[in-house]
């Protein structure tokens, strides 16, 4: 075999193999299906632990459900929902929850943003003040609820003692027995304990703003109000949205501090 024949044979062996239409469609289908197949484990876990419990909870709401096995669960239809909307206790609880969200969430965000703005400028002792603001976040709800219960106790409470110093005689206000005073105590406790969480998020967001943007705005003659309105707040819009959503979710699920602060009064009334 001549050299030329060997070259032609080698070139023929290196020539691209034609791909049929069916193989091309199969390759394309495989490429499209691969990402969805990779999502299957996550979708299965999400369906089993999220979608199914939601469906099951909705299904149970139409029955007079008992948690004990072997007990009949009669179908009651919409009766549970009717009872909820006609129950005055439920309406009061919903109104108090709404007030809790409207009052505590904006105040926590405002105080957290203000503290973050003050403590970003390398003021003396900033690390100490940052720790003081954040420490309440990691404390137990039960512990701080009992502390506030002692502060606002009707007999020997710190708040009644301070009030007595101002009015000149002994004060015995049962703060947790009345609706509005008890709400005020719960709001104060929740704001004090939760403000450090929004503070730490806003602190990270403010530290992420390029200094050049703020300095350029000030060089152009913008005052602090315009700097915050046109530079700072747009730059931390994502953090504001994140904090708002999570604080609203947390406020809608509030329970521990309400139960711990008011259960003493409830137990007293029940014993009577």
Secondary structure, DSSP 8 states (H G I E B T S, - for coil): --HHHHHHHHHHHHS-----HHHHHHHHHHHHHHHHHHHHHHHHHHIIIIIHHHHHHHHHTTB---SSTT----B-TTHHHHHHHH-HHHHHHHHHHHHHHHHHHHHHHHHHHHHHHHTTS--TTHHHHHHHHHHHHHS-HHHHHHHHHHHT-TTT-HHHHHHHHHHSS-----TTTSHHHHHHHHHHHHHHHHHHHHHHHHHHHHHTS-HHHHHHHHHTT--HHHHIIIIIHHHTHHHHHHHHHHHHHHHHT--HHHHHHHHHHHHHHHH-
